[in-house]
């Protein structure tokens, strides 16, 4: 990296040594890359995460955590604490290493709290199919022909009443070690979530940990029938399962010999595959390692269970529970009710539901009303990709949060990669304004490519303006995938699958995260200066996101090119600039606690060149979007009078650089390449 202080404008002299040249001497000039955390209480709210308030009772109301912005940190549990660096493709646990529950120690948890995290999502906790010998603990071997990778997919669960034995120092005590981690995290103020995957299970589901009296999935099925309401699976009578034809580039375990790797898997009759493929021999691209669960949806798509009345849409979880009381429902519903109750009893605070849209919304009403009855503040996050279904899954399915991928993430990613424009991001956000507090924002997770990967943005610093927009544009929860904040690029060749996404199928070390982990100290001692600056940017941003302006402020899109002050913001958009204001409603703005910051202006440049954006105050005033009370209770009468006449008093301060500008200063905002600025009005 070549330092180019001479190319930086005088307005950023104190930051010049933090900016580096990119290819062809383009510059990432991020105002967030600072050597010092400014902790002025006029600028940053850095309180430790507070406990969630009691659960809101209506499906359409603000979720449980309305007193705080939810910030979720997704940890891929078996990778998080792994310090080994061999990274041999398809390597064993002994070769490549594995992280455990104990590795997520107090230092790790403190570092999450310091980052601004409120909720810890532990991925890969329930015992899933994997290739390792645990027969000494009463666990049967899994077949490499129906396991992806060596460590296995966490979404092919084998036993819902136990945890992955890989994650324990002592597999015989694995549940105890999990409960200890939950208690440890909660002592640090973190809420703990785990995955539940109701749509499918591993082909060899076999629970050794289930409580007495409970039955495994499929144990009581009538396998002579293709469908029966109380069968847990769908069957293909008269046909045996066949392993898919593997492409030339793939062999289980990379071709390593294994006694069960023979191209066969005993299953008769064959069952539908997890993605709904009703074939005895699924395709390699099907979810062939899993079997689809039957929720009383007939093969023709019709339903075999009670439907929800329309008036339950705005009713409480208690009302949903009362509706289901005494009703006859499929056995699979009852099994997952028992599973989630089991995990609540282990101390978890909520669930992330995999592929929730592939399961009928009535089931979610049934399941989630039982969960809320046991733990009203339980956090329920669902993977739903069809916007037409969003409101059903929130209002009828009682979900707290849904992924905002098809829309917000997709349009923001397109803007980051030069394939889209800023107006598409604003339009996507506008589509969910009525449910904005329920829509989870993210730039990475285990399914998506790493920002720093060549297939995405190629440089992790290009993700910072997008993180600023994503985090501050609404009170929606924010998700950070572990190592995102230190620029992991996902380039490791782990075995099953391709680089750019950190592998979820194999044992692997995550280099950027290992540098932060620093042999269990979690102090960043092995990070580069660029990585430290990146993490600092995330820390400043995520902590600031608890500010009342972010949680309560009114969202106002802003023009990003010069236009008449009577024009709509949507008519005045520069393709690679994005800006909005958040203004506290008049009652909150007049409150003493908000007097310092009644207005926030966020601007971001998604291009490789410096750009100018008009300062938006004149436009906001002309549009009638500001009132005197929104200027802060501490403004004098003369200041408020001047505001009414278009000459607002006060001073603005940029959140990360502490740069200042007078409110009377109407000069354009100067934005460096890939720079974001956050301006707060001071009294």
C-alpha positions in Angstrom: 0.0 0.0 0.0 1.4 3.4 -1.0 0.7 6.4 1.3 -0.4 9.4 -0.7 -0.7 12.3 1.8 -0.1 14.8 -1.0 -3.3 13.8 -2.7 -5.5 14.6 0.3 -7.2 18.0 0.5 -6.4 20.3 3.3 -9.7 19.7 5.0 -8.4 16.3 6.2 -4.7 17.0 7.1 -4.9 15.1 10.4 -6.1 11.9 8.6 -3.8 11.8 5.7 -1.5 9.1 7.0 -4.4 6.7 7.3 -5.4 6.7 3.7 -3.8 4.4 1.1 -3.7 4.1 -2.6 -5.8 1.5 -4.4 -5.2 0.2 -7.9 -4.5 3.0 -10.4 -3.9 5.4 -7.4 -7.6 5.7 -6.5 -8.1 6.6 -2.8 -10.2 5.3 0.0 -10.6 8.5 2.0 -12.8 7.3 4.9 -13.4 9.8 7.6 -14.0 6.9 9.9 -10.4 5.6 9.9 -9.2 7.3 13.0 -6.3 6.5 15.4 -8.3 7.8 18.3 -11.8 6.9 19.6 -13.5 10.2 20.3 -15.5 9.6 23.4 -17.1 12.9 24.0 -20.6 12.5 25.4 -21.7 15.2 22.9 -20.9 12.8 20.1 -21.1 9.2 21.0 -23.4 7.0 23.1 -21.2 4.1 24.2 -23.3 2.5 26.8 -23.0 -1.3 27.2 -26.0 -3.1 25.7 -29.0 -2.9 28.0 -31.3 -5.8 28.6 -34.2 -6.0 26.2 -37.5 -4.6 27.4 -40.5 -6.8 27.7 -41.9 -8.1 24.5 -44.3 -6.0 22.6 -47.5 -7.9 22.4 -48.9 -7.1 19.0 -47.5 -8.5 15.8 -47.6 -5.0 14.2 -45.9 -3.1 17.1 -42.3 -2.3 17.6 -40.3 -5.5 18.5 -39.2 -6.4 22.0 -36.0 -4.4 21.8 -37.6 -1.0 21.2 -35.5 0.6 23.9 -32.3 -0.2 22.0 -31.2 -0.9 18.5 -30.5 -4.6 18.1 -27.0 -5.3 16.9 -26.4 -9.0 16.2 -23.0 -10.6 15.9 -23.1 -13.9 14.0 -20.4 -16.3 15.2 -19.7 -19.5 13.2 -19.0 -21.4 16.4 -16.6 -24.1 15.2 -14.5 -21.5 13.3 -14.5 -18.6 15.9 -12.0 -20.0 18.4 -9.8 -22.0 15.9 -6.2 -20.9 16.1 -4.7 -23.4 13.6 -3.5 -22.1 10.3 -2.9 -25.2 8.2 -6.1 -24.9 6.1 -5.7 -28.1 4.2 -8.6 -28.7 1.9 -11.0 -31.2 3.5 -8.5 -31.4 6.4 -9.5 -33.2 9.5 -10.2 -31.6 12.9 -6.7 -32.7 14.0 -5.1 -31.1 10.9 -7.1 -27.9 10.6 -8.4 -27.4 14.1 -11.8 -26.5 15.5 -13.1 -23.8 17.8 -15.1 -24.8 20.9 -17.6 -23.2 23.3 -14.8 -22.6 25.8 -12.8 -20.6 23.2 -15.5 -17.9 23.3 -14.1 -16.7 26.5 -14.6 -13.6 28.6 -12.1 -11.6 26.6 -14.0 -12.5 23.4 -17.3 -11.5 24.9 -16.0 -8.2 26.2 -14.6 -7.4 22.8 -18.1 -8.0 21.3 -19.7 -5.6 23.9 -17.0 -3.0 23.1 -17.8 -3.4 19.4 -21.4 -2.4 20.2 -23.0 -5.9 20.0 -26.3 -6.6 21.8 -27.1 -10.1 20.6 -24.8 -13.1 19.9 -26.0 -15.6 17.2 -24.2 -18.9 17.6 -24.3 -20.7 14.3 -23.9 -24.5 14.2 -24.9 -25.4 17.7 -27.5 -28.2 17.3 -25.8 -31.5 16.5 -25.5 -31.9 12.7 -24.2 -34.6 10.5 -20.4 -34.6 10.3 -17.5 -37.0 9.4 -15.8 -37.9 12.7 -15.9 -40.9 15.0 -17.9 -40.3 18.1 -19.2 -43.8 18.6 -17.6 -43.8 22.1 -20.3 -41.3 23.0 -23.2 -43.3 21.5 -23.3 -41.3 18.3 -23.5 -43.2 15.0 -21.2 -42.5 12.1 -22.5 -40.3 9.2 -22.0 -41.2 5.6 -19.8 -38.9 3.5 -22.0 -39.5 0.4 -24.8 -37.4 2.1 -22.6 -35.0 4.1 -21.3 -31.8 2.5 -17.6 -31.3 3.4 -16.0 -33.0 6.3 -17.2 -30.9 9.2 -20.7 -30.9 7.7 -23.5 -28.3 7.1 -24.9 -26.9 10.3 -28.3 -26.9 8.5 -28.4 -30.7 8.3 -29.3 -31.3 11.9 -29.0 -34.9 13.2 -30.1 -34.4 16.8 -32.1 -31.4 18.0 -31.6 -32.4 21.6 -27.8 -32.2 21.7 -25.0 -29.9 20.5 -22.3 -30.6 18.0 -19.7 -32.7 19.8 -16.9 -31.0 17.9 -17.6 -27.9 19.9 -16.9 -29.4 23.3 -13.5 -29.9 25.0 -15.2 -33.0 26.6 -17.9 -34.4 24.3 -19.4 -36.2 27.2 -20.1 -32.8 28.8 -21.0 -31.0 25.7 -24.4 -29.7 26.9 -22.8 -28.4 30.1 -20.2 -26.6 28.1 -22.9 -25.0 26.0 -24.9 -23.9 29.0 -21.8 -22.4 30.5 -21.2 -20.3 27.4 -24.8 -19.1 27.4 -24.4 -18.0 31.0 -21.0 -16.4 30.3 -22.4 -14.4 27.4 -25.4 -13.3 29.4 -23.2 -12.1 32.3 -21.7 -9.7 29.7 -25.1 -8.4 28.8 -25.4 -10.3 25.6 -28.6 -12.1 24.5 -27.9 -15.5 22.9 -29.6 -16.9 19.8 -29.2 -20.2 18.0 -30.4 -21.6 14.7 -33.5 -23.7 14.3 -34.0 -25.3 10.8 -37.7 -26.4 10.6 -37.8 -27.0 6.9 -35.4 -30.0 6.8 -33.2 -32.4 8.9 -30.2 -34.6 8.1 -30.9 -37.7 6.1 -29.9 -39.8 9.1 -31.8 -38.0 11.9 -31.1 -39.9 15.1 -31.5 -38.2 18.5 -29.6 -39.6 21.5 -30.3 -36.6 23.7 -34.1 -36.4 23.5 -36.0 -36.4 26.8 -37.9 -39.6 27.7 -41.2 -40.0 26.0 -40.3 -38.0 22.8 -40.0 -39.6 19.4 -37.6 -39.0 16.6 -38.7 -37.5 13.3 -40.1 -40.2 11.1 -40.2 -42.8 13.9 -44.0 -43.3 13.6 -44.5 -42.5 9.9 -46.5 -44.7 7.6 -43.9 -45.1 4.9 -46.3 -46.9 2.5 -48.0 -43.5 1.9 -46.5 -40.7 -0.1 -48.3 -38.3 2.2 -50.2 -38.4 5.5 -50.8 -35.3 7.6 -49.0 -36.9 10.6 -46.0 -38.3 8.7 -43.0 -36.2 9.4 -41.6 -36.7 5.9 -42.8 -37.1 2.3 -42.1 -40.5 0.7 -41.6 -42.0 -2.7 -43.1 -45.5 -2.1 -41.5 -48.3 -4.0 -38.2 -46.5 -4.7 -34.9 -46.5 -2.8 -32.9 -43.3 -2.4 -29.9 -43.0 -4.7 -26.9 -40.7 -4.1 -26.8 -38.0 -6.8 -24.3 -38.1 -9.6 -21.4 -36.0 -8.5 -19.7 -33.6 -11.0 -16.2 -34.4 -12.2 -14.7 -31.8 -9.9 -16.2 -33.3 -6.7 -15.6 -36.4 -4.6 -16.7 -36.8 -1.0 -13.8 -35.9 1.3 -11.8 -34.8 -1.7 -11.4 -38.5 -2.7 -10.1 -39.7 0.6 -11.0 -43.3 1.3 -13.7 -43.9 3.9 -15.6 -47.1 4.7 -18.9 -45.4 4.0 -17.9 -43.4 1.0 -19.2 -45.9 -1.6 -21.7 -44.0 -3.6 -24.6 -45.5 -1.6 -26.9 -44.5 1.2 -29.5 -46.9 2.6 -32.9 -45.2 2.6 -36.1 -47.0 1.7 -38.5 -45.7 0.6 -36.8 -42.6 -0.6 -37.9 -39.3 0.9 -38.2 -35.8 -0.5 -35.0 -33.8 -0.4 -34.9 -30.6 1.8 -35.5 -28.2 -1.1 -38.6 -30.0 -2.0 -37.2 -32.3 -4.8 -39.6 -35.2 -5.0 -37.0 -37.5 -6.6 -35.5 -40.8 -5.4 -32.3 -39.6 -7.0 -31.8 -35.9 -6.3 -29.5 -33.6 -8.3 -26.1 -32.6 -7.0 -27.5 -29.0 -6.7 -30.4 -30.1 -4.6 -30.1 -30.1 -0.8 -29.5 -33.9 -1.1 -27.9 -34.1 2.4 -31.3 -33.2 4.0 -34.9 -34.5 4.1 -37.9 -32.1 3.9 -40.3 -31.9 6.9 -44.0 -32.3 6.2 -46.1 -29.6 7.9 -49.5 -30.8 6.7 -49.0 -29.3 3.2 -50.3 -31.8 0.7 -48.2 -32.6 -2.4 -50.7 -30.5 -4.4 -50.0 -27.5 -2.2 -53.3 -27.5 -0.3 -53.3 -27.3 3.5 -54.3 -30.0 6.0 -54.5 -27.9 9.1 -56.6 -25.0 10.5 -56.2 -21.6 8.7 -55.6 -18.4 10.6 -58.6 -15.9 10.7 -57.8 -12.5 9.2 -58.5 -10.7 12.5 -55.5 -12.4 14.1 -53.2 -10.2 12.0 -53.0 -7.4 14.6 -53.5 -9.5 17.7 -51.3 -10.5 20.5 -49.2 -13.6 20.8 -51.6 -14.6 23.6 -54.5 -14.4 21.2 -52.6 -16.6 18.8 -51.9 -19.1 21.5 -55.6 -19.1 22.5 -56.6 -19.7 18.9 -54.4 -22.9 18.7 -55.5 -24.2 22.1 -57.2 -27.5 21.7 -56.8 -27.7 17.9 -55.5 -30.8 16.2 -52.2 -30.0 14.4 -49.6 -32.1 12.6 -47.1 -34.1 14.6 -44.2 -32.1 13.1 -45.6 -28.9 14.6 -45.6 -30.5 18.1 -42.1 -31.8 17.7 -40.7 -28.4 16.9 -42.7 -26.9 19.7 -41.0 -29.4 22.1 -37.6 -28.6 20.5 -37.8 -24.9 20.9 -39.1 -25.3 24.5 -36.1 -27.5 25.2 -33.6 -24.8 24.0 -35.4 -22.1 26.0 -34.9 -24.3 29.1 -31.1 -24.3 28.3 -31.1 -20.5 28.6 -31.1 -19.3 25.0 -32.8 -15.9 24.4 -34.1 -16.5 20.8 -33.8 -18.2 17.5 -32.8 -17.6 13.9 -35.1 -19.6 11.7 -33.5 -21.0 8.5 -35.6 -20.8 5.3 -38.7 -19.8 7.2 -40.6 -19.0 4.1 -40.6 -22.7 3.1 -42.8 -23.5 6.1 -46.5 -22.3 6.3 -47.2 -19.2 8.3 -49.8 -21.0 10.4 -47.0 -23.1 11.9 -45.1 -20.0 12.9 -48.2 -18.6 14.6 -48.4 -21.9 16.5 -44.7 -22.2 17.4 -44.0 -18.6 18.1 -47.0 -18.0 20.3 -45.8 -21.0 22.5 -42.3 -19.5 22.6 -43.6 -16.0 23.6 -45.8 -17.6 26.3 -42.7 -19.2 27.8 -40.3 -16.2 27.2 -42.1 -13.0 26.1 -38.8 -11.3 25.2 -37.5 -14.1 23.0 -36.0 -12.7 19.8 -37.3 -14.4 16.6 -35.4 -13.7 13.4 -36.5 -15.4 10.1 -34.9 -16.0 6.7 -37.7 -14.9 4.3 -36.8 -13.7 0.7 -40.2 -13.0 -0.8 -41.2 -9.4 -0.1 -44.9 -10.3 -0.8 -44.7 -12.5 2.3 -43.0 -10.1 4.7 -46.1 -8.8 6.4 -47.7 -12.2 6.8 -44.6 -13.6 8.6 -44.4 -10.6 10.9 -48.1 -10.0 11.6 -49.4 -13.6 11.4 -46.3 -15.5 12.0 -45.2 -13.4 15.0 -41.7 -12.9 13.7 -39.7 -10.0 15.3 -37.3 -9.6 12.4 -36.9 -10.7 8.8 -33.9 -10.5 6.5 -34.0 -7.4 4.3 -32.1 -9.0 1.5 -34.3 -8.9 -1.6 -34.5 -5.2 -1.8 -32.2 -3.4 0.6 -29.1 -5.7 0.6 -29.3 -6.5 -3.1 -29.6 -2.8 -4.1 -26.9 -1.7 -1.7 -24.5 -4.4 -3.0 -25.2 -3.3 -6.6 -24.3 0.2 -5.6 -21.1 -0.9 -4.0 -20.0 -2.9 -7.1 -20.9 -0.2 -9.6 -23.9 -2.2 -10.9 -26.6 -0.1 -9.4 -27.5 3.5 -8.4 -28.4 5.1 -5.1 -32.1 5.8 -6.0 -32.7 2.0 -6.0 -31.5 1.7 -2.4 -33.9 4.5 -1.4 -36.7 2.9 -3.3 -36.1 -0.5 -1.7 -36.1 1.1 1.8 -39.3 3.0 1.0 -41.0 -0.3 0.2 -40.8 -1.4 3.8 -41.4 1.8 5.7 -44.4 0.4 7.4 -42.4 -2.5 8.8 -38.9 -1.0 8.8 -38.2 -1.8 12.5 -38.7 -5.5 11.7 -36.2 -5.6 8.7 -32.7 -6.9 9.5 -29.9 -5.0 7.7 -26.6 -6.8 6.9 -23.7 -6.7 4.4 -22.3 -10.2 5.3 -23.6 -13.5 6.7 -22.6 -17.1 6.2 -24.6 -17.2 2.9 -23.2 -14.1 1.4 -19.8 -13.3 -0.1 -17.3 -11.5 2.0 -17.1 -7.7 1.2 -13.3 -8.0 0.8 -13.5 -10.9 -1.6 -12.7 -10.3 -5.3 -16.2 -11.4 -6.2 -17.7 -8.6 -4.1 -16.0 -5.2 -3.4 -12.4 -6.4 -3.3 -11.5 -4.1 -0.4 -13.2 -4.2 3.0 -13.0 -0.4 3.4 -15.5 0.0 0.6 -18.0 -1.6 2.9 -17.8 1.2 5.5 -20.0 3.7 3.6 -22.5 1.0 3.1 -22.4 0.0 6.8 -23.0 3.7 7.7 -26.1 3.8 5.4 -27.3 0.3 6.4 -26.9 0.9 10.2 -28.2 4.5 10.5 -31.0 4.6 7.9 -33.6 3.1 10.2 -34.1 1.6 13.6 -33.9 -1.9 12.0 -31.5 -4.3 13.6 -27.9 -4.6 12.2 -26.1 -7.9 11.7 -22.3 -8.2 11.6 -20.7 -11.5 10.6 -17.6 -12.4 12.6 -14.4 -11.1 11.0 -16.3 -8.7 8.8 -15.1 -5.9 11.0 -11.4 -6.8 10.4 -11.7 -7.4 6.7 -11.8 -11.2 6.2 -11.9 -11.9 2.5 -13.1 -15.6 2.5 -10.3 -16.7 0.1 -9.5 -20.0 1.9 -10.0 -23.1 -0.2 -11.6 -25.3 2.5 -13.0 -28.2 0.5 -16.7 -28.3 -0.4 -17.7 -25.1 -2.1 -15.8 -22.2 -3.5 -13.9 -19.3 -1.9 -15.4 -15.8 -1.3 -17.7 -17.2 1.5 -16.1 -18.5 4.6 -16.7 -22.2 4.5 -19.6 -23.6 6.5 -18.8 -27.2 5.5 -15.2 -27.8 6.5 -12.7 -27.3 9.3 -10.8 -24.1 8.5 -9.0 -21.2 10.2 -10.1 -17.6 9.4 -6.9 -15.6 9.1 -8.2 -12.0 9.7 -10.2 -13.2 12.7 -7.2 -15.1 14.0 -5.2 -11.9 14.0 -7.9 -10.3 16.1 -8.1 -13.4 18.4 -4.4 -13.2 19.0 -4.1 -16.6 20.8 -7.2 -16.1 22.8 -6.6 -12.6 24.1 -9.0 -11.0 21.6 -7.1 -7.8 21.6 -6.2 -7.4 18.0 -2.6 -7.7 18.8 -1.8 -9.3 15.4 -3.9 -7.0 13.2 -2.4 -4.8 10.7 -2.9 -1.0 11.1 -5.5 -1.1 8.3 -7.4 -3.8 10.1 -7.3 -1.9 13.4 -8.6 1.2 11.7 -11.4 -0.8 10.1 -12.5 -2.3 13.3 -12.4 1.1 15.0 -14.8 2.4 12.3 -17.2 -0.4 13.0 -17.0 0.1 16.8 -17.7 3.9 16.5 -20.6 3.3 14.2 -22.3 0.4 16.0 -22.0 2.2 19.4 -23.4 5.4 18.0 -26.3 3.5 16.5 -27.9 3.5 20.0 -28.4 7.2 19.7 -32.1 8.3 19.9 -31.9 9.9 16.5 -31.3 6.4 15.0 -33.9 4.7 17.0 -36.6 7.4 17.0 -35.7 9.9 14.4 -37.9 10.6 11.3 -36.2 9.4 8.1 -35.9 12.0 5.3 -34.2 11.2 2.0 -32.1 14.1 0.8 -31.2 15.5 -2.6 -27.6 14.7 -3.6 -27.3 17.1 -6.6 -28.2 20.7 -7.0 -31.9 21.3 -7.7 -34.7 23.6 -6.9 -35.5 23.6 -3.2 -39.1 22.8 -4.0 -38.2 19.6 -5.8 -38.6 16.2 -4.3 -35.4 14.5 -3.1 -36.1 11.5 -5.4 -35.9 13.8 -8.4 -32.5 15.1 -7.4 -30.3 12.1 -7.0 -26.7 11.7 -8.1 -26.2 8.0 -9.0 -23.3 7.3 -6.7 -24.2 9.6 -3.7 -26.6 8.7 -1.0 -27.9 10.9 1.8 -30.6 11.2 4.3 -31.5 13.0 7.5 -33.0 11.7 10.7 -34.9 14.3 12.7 -36.3 13.7 16.1 -40.1 14.3 16.3 -40.9 17.5 18.0 -41.7 16.2 21.5 -38.4 14.2 21.7 -36.4 17.0 20.1 -37.6 19.4 22.8 -36.6 17.0 25.6 -33.4 18.0 27.5 -31.7 14.7 26.7 -32.0 15.3 23.0 -31.2 19.0 22.9 -27.7 18.4 21.7 -28.7 16.3 18.7 -32.1 17.0 17.2 -31.0 16.4 13.6 -28.5 14.1 11.9 -27.4 14.3 8.3 -25.7 11.2 6.8 -23.9 11.4 3.4 -21.9 8.8 1.5 -19.9 8.6 -1.7 -19.9 5.2 -3.5 -17.3 6.1 -6.1 -13.6 6.2 -6.7 -13.6 10.0 -7.2 -14.2 13.0 -5.0 -17.7 14.4 -5.2 -19.6 17.4 -3.9 -23.1 17.2 -2.4 -25.3 20.3 -1.7 -25.7 21.0 2.0 -29.3 20.1 2.7 -30.5 22.7 5.2 -32.1 25.1 2.8 -33.9 22.3 1.1 -35.2 20.9 4.4 -36.5 24.3 5.5 -38.1 25.0 2.1 -39.8 21.6 2.3 -41.2 22.4 5.7 -39.4 19.4 7.2 -38.0 21.2 10.3 -39.8 22.9 13.2 -38.3 25.2 15.9 -38.7 22.5 18.5 -36.7 20.1 16.4 -33.8 22.5 16.6 -33.5 21.7 20.3 -34.9 23.0 23.5 -31.7 24.9 24.4 -32.0 27.2 21.4 -32.9 30.8 22.4 -36.0 32.5 21.1 -33.8 34.6 18.8 -32.2 31.5 17.4 -35.6 29.9 16.7 -36.8 33.1 15.1 -33.8 33.0 12.8 -34.6 29.4 12.0 -38.0 30.4 10.8 -36.6 32.9 8.5 -34.1 30.5 7.0 -30.9 31.5 9.0 -30.7 28.7 11.6 -28.1 29.2 14.3 -25.9 26.5 15.9 -23.0 24.4 14.8 -22.7 21.0 13.1 -20.1 18.5 14.1 -19.0 15.5 12.1 -19.3 12.4 14.2 -16.0 10.7 13.5 -13.6 13.5 12.6 -15.0 16.2 14.9 -14.9 18.5 11.9 -17.2 21.5 12.4 -19.3 23.8 10.2 -21.5 26.7 11.1 -25.2 26.3 10.4 -25.1 29.4 8.2 -22.5 27.7 6.0 -24.3 26.6 2.9 -21.3 25.3 1.0 -21.5 21.9 -0.5 -20.2 18.8 1.4 -16.9 17.6 0.1 -16.7 13.8 0.0 -13.6 11.8 -0.7 -13.7 8.5 -2.6 -15.7 5.9 -0.7 -16.2 8.3 2.2 -19.2 8.6 4.6 -19.8 11.5 6.9 -22.3 11.8 9.8 -23.2 15.4 10.9 -24.9 16.2 14.1 -26.4 19.6 15.0 -25.0 21.1 18.2 -26.8 23.8 20.2 
